[in-house]
Amino acid sequence: MFPRHDGPGRIENKDYTKFIKWTPLRVAIATLILFTPYAALVYAVASATSIMAVVPMLIAPALIAIFAGIIYWLSKAVL
């Protein structure tokens, strides 16, 4: 019923992240991208309440991203 895909175009389970040359900046950016939905939720809550009440929730993901980059950089420097 369906054509067979045995040639080079066959779908394989590949790890595409191994081709990324990870740097501290890329780790920090990837961490921020992961926190973007969280930031959107925080912004929605902030628009319903006081903006100053949620400032710590907006700063926390940025600090986590910075520390993730620093920890990655230190692990590369030591190992």
TARA-V166992 format. One record per helix or strand. SS is the DSSP state (H for helix, E for strand). FROM is the first residue (numbers start at 0). LEN is the number of residues. If there is no record, write none. Layout:
[[SS;FROM;LEN] [SS;FROM;LEN]]
This chain:
[[H;15;4] [H;23;25] [H;50;3] [H;54;24]]
